[in-house]
Amino acid sequence: MKTVAVVRAVGVVFSESGTREQKARARQWLGQLLGDPQEKIRRYAMTALPKLGADVEEEAALHAVLRRSSSDREKKSLARTLEKIGGAATLEMASGGLLGETAQKVEANLARVRIPSVVLLDRTLSDASELRIRLRCRSGLERIVEDELHERSLRDAKFRLVESAPGAITMAPRDAFSLDDIYALRCFSSASIVLGYLSGEPVAEKIAEAIAAPLARQVLEAFTNGPIRYRLEFVSKGHQRSVVRQVAARVYELCPRLLNDSRGAPWQVEILPAPKGISIELTPRLRPDPRFAYRRQDVPAASHPPLAACMARLAGRMSGEIVWDPFCGSGLELIEAALRGEVRRVVGTDRSAEAIAIAETNFAAAIGNAVATKFARRDFRDYGGIDELRAGAVSMVITNPPLGRRVPIPNLRELIEDLFAAAAEVLRPDGRLIFVNPLSVRPAGRSLQLDFRQKVDLGGFNCHLEKYRKI
Ligand SMILES: C[S@@+](CC[C@H](N)C(=O)[O-])C[C@H]1O[C@@H](n2cnc3c(N)ncnc32)[C@H](O)[C@@H]1O
């Protein structure tokens, strides 16, 4: 009995360090301990084993212990270990009812290793007009997300707006749609399919029923290639291990094709706080977000990509645009502006050489060479030497300046004032300045007229998204 602490330590230490030979010996020792007469020692050994990469040999030894064991505590430990290392033999044993909810875990593990699961972006789902799709966005950007949806529905009538609430726009498909149709919209932060709403506290049975309901199954079957694995996430509630286990077990009973798996699952079921209850939503786990897959590299203060898309939309369109981002960072605003079309040339300045190289790479990945570019490392105040930025030559200045949060800016007010002055000089009449203003500074003269001002949550702090027109 004195060895139990050592057993645990061996599992931890040799899984993280030690030679291959030492690891093999540790594993062999733990394997032998599965035959120990003391239940506690067997339990500690079986808990330590998965860390060292157990396989069929240990699996068989664990099955032998399970057949002999009369202790519930030991059976529980066995189930936990077999969930991690179990293969086909465990699945067979589990389907005989011996291991309770272990069957679904083992099946999910095997599915993950054997057959890749992929979310199908281009597969269409028909007869889905009952479905509700929720687009979440930073609070303050709702009108821009709605505007994009409106423009889209005029073009192809795929979706209609159902409801707009702070940070969440709900839409419904009018007809057959694919996930690609949803991700053709660029301004939302995340998209999910609403599976249900429950009043009161989360109840495992009700959550499971919503996940295994015909509506959810229809979506999952249509949009998944391979086994359907989902992760369960209680948003803003911390770990809810026991509820997760109950939900997973019940969903598996109701529909054995739906496998709960916290690792690399293509889908996530989110339990979100909603007014007086919870909302159950299904979201594809797309990494990277297909809309912003052009990002080869990032800068530390990179913009939130949907915010850059919102800013580009807010800018509107002019033909033959010349666009300048004075603080271009990784280039997202320039890219999002160029993706909207009508852009002839973009100019990016940043005082960091690394940012300039990254912006250039990202821009090429997103746009190719269809748009002329000029990227220059310099303080934005030194724009005078750049021919494209001569007075009255630019149609759009779009930028996310340093906000003074991460890196303190000695004189942020002066920097914003200088930005206004630079924009007032380089913009042509009717040209626009779109930027995130961290202060309440306004332009000095009258040549920049305020068109739009909206408080936006930038992830825990507020700034104003502003648009000015040069008159
Ligand atoms: C908020 S980040 C811009 C993020 C960018 N929109 C993106 O998509 O990655 C601000 C950038 O301004 C640059 N910067 C700060 N002060 C500057 C200055 N005086 N002149 C030019 N660039 C500056 C920083 O190097 C940083 O890359």
The ligand as an SDF file (V2000), in Angstrom:
LIG
                    3D

 27 29  0  0  0  0  0  0  0  0999 V2000
   -4.0400   47.7070  -34.0230 C   0  0  0  0  0  0  0  0  0  0  0  0
   -2.6430   47.3530  -34.9760 S   0  0  0  0  0  0  0  0  0  0  0  0
   -3.2830   47.2260  -36.5720 C   0  0  0  0  0  0  0  0  0  0  0  0
   -3.8290   45.8690  -36.8740 C   0  0  0  0  0  0  0  0  0  0  0  0
   -4.1580   45.6620  -38.3170 C   0  0  0  0  0  0  0  0  0  0  0  0
   -5.3540   46.3470  -38.6980 N   0  0  0  0  0  0  0  0  0  0  0  0
   -4.2410   44.1890  -38.6590 C   0  0  0  0  0  0  0  0  0  0  0  0
   -5.1780   43.8170  -39.3660 O   0  0  0  0  0  0  0  0  0  0  0  0
   -3.3910   43.4220  -38.2540 O   0  0  0  0  0  0  0  0  0  0  0  0
   -1.7940   48.8880  -35.0020 C   0  0  0  0  0  0  0  0  0  0  0  0
   -0.5350   48.9190  -35.8450 C   0  0  0  0  0  0  0  0  0  0  0  0
   -0.0460   50.2450  -35.8670 O   0  0  0  0  0  0  0  0  0  0  0  0
    1.3610   50.2320  -35.9510 C   0  0  0  0  0  0  0  0  0  0  0  0
    1.8250   51.5580  -35.4950 N   0  0  0  0  0  0  0  0  0  0  0  0
    1.8260   52.0780  -34.2450 C   0  0  0  0  0  0  0  0  0  0  0  0
    2.2420   53.3530  -34.2690 N   0  0  0  0  0  0  0  0  0  0  0  0
    2.4910   53.6720  -35.5640 C   0  0  0  0  0  0  0  0  0  0  0  0
    2.9190   54.8450  -36.2340 C   0  0  0  0  0  0  0  0  0  0  0  0
    3.1910   55.9500  -35.5550 N   0  0  0  0  0  0  0  0  0  0  0  0
    3.0350   54.8020  -37.5840 N   0  0  0  0  0  0  0  0  0  0  0  0
    2.7620   53.6890  -38.2840 C   0  0  0  0  0  0  0  0  0  0  0  0
    2.3890   52.5360  -37.6900 N   0  0  0  0  0  0  0  0  0  0  0  0
    2.2270   52.5290  -36.3520 C   0  0  0  0  0  0  0  0  0  0  0  0
    1.7510   49.0670  -35.0920 C   0  0  0  0  0  0  0  0  0  0  0  0
    3.0200   48.5690  -35.5020 O   0  0  0  0  0  0  0  0  0  0  0  0
    0.5960   48.0580  -35.3550 C   0  0  0  0  0  0  0  0  0  0  0  0
    0.9510   47.1370  -36.3650 O   0  0  0  0  0  0  0  0  0  0  0  0
  1  2  1  0
  2  3  1  0
  2 10  1  0
  3  4  1  0
  4  5  1  0
  5  6  1  0
  5  7  1  0
  7  8  2  0
  7  9  1  0
 10 11  1  0
 11 12  1  0
 11 26  1  0
 12 13  1  0
 13 14  1  0
 13 24  1  0
 14 15  1  0
 14 23  1  0
 15 16  2  0
 16 17  1  0
 17 18  1  0
 17 23  2  0
 18 19  1  0
 18 20  2  0
 20 21  1  0
 21 22  2  0
 22 23  1  0
 24 25  1  0
 24 26  1  0
 26 27  1  0
M  CHG  2   2   1   9  -1
M  END
$$$$
